[in-house]
Amino acid sequence: MASLLGYLAADHSDCDKSFAEAEQAAAAGDWKGAQAAFSRFAGRMARHFAMEEEVLFPAFEARTGNNQGPTRVMRLEHAEMRELIDALREAIERCDAPGFAGNAETLLVLMQQHNLKEEQILYPMCDRLLARESDALLARMETIAG
């Protein structure tokens, strides 16, 4: 039986590394490099959000009968992060270092807080509640393209 926490926390780490690469390139004024790294990051984030919103959250909500609890909060935070990702993409297109830096700082704080809630609260709950179906859920997550 695989761990949802282990799989999704590792994916958080991969997303974080991609984001750091984009930040480093932008800070160095390497806008082509920033664009390439940010594109990888944005794709990884889109895939991560899809794994949660299309697979994990519906399974959790079906098991608990609650779609107004932690999954609702996570979806709202995903929407905030999507807006920041769009703003960062625009800043890269304009080669706007201050605009990128400000939005990057905001996104980084939001991602850190979000990941902490998922890794310390939601994912462990999912591992307990969805233990019998975790392998099937992980297999479905693997099919989601980034």
MOTAKA-V891075 format. One record per backbone hydrogen bond with DSSP energy under -1.0 kcal/mol. NH is the residue of the N-H (numbers start at 1). CO is the residue of the C=O. Records with the same first field share a line. If there is no record, write none. Layout:
NH->CO + CO
This chain:
7->3
8->4
9->5
10->6
11->7
12->8
13->9
14->10
15->11
16->12
17->13
18->14
19->15
20->16
21->17
22->18
23->19
24->20
25->21
26->22
27->23
28->24
29->26
30->25
31->29
34->30
35->31
36->32
37->33
38->34
39->35
40->36
41->37
42->38
43->39
44->40
45->41
46->42
47->43
48->44
49->45
50->46
51->47
52->48
53->49
54->50
56->51
57->52
59->55
60->56
61->57
62->58
63->59
64->60
65->61
73->69
74->70
75->71
76->72
77->73
78->74
79->75
80->76
81->77
82->78
83->79
84->80
85->81
86->82
87->83
88->84
89->85
90->86
91->87
92->88
93->89
94->90
95->92
96->91
97->95
100->96
101->97
102->98
103->99
104->100
105->101
106->102
107->103
108->104
109->105
110->106
111->107
112->108
113->109
114->110
115->111
116->112
117->113
118->114
119->115
120->116
121->117
122->117
123->118
125->121
126->122
127->123
128->124
129->125
130->126
133->130
137->133
138->134
139->135
140->136
141->137
142->138
144->141
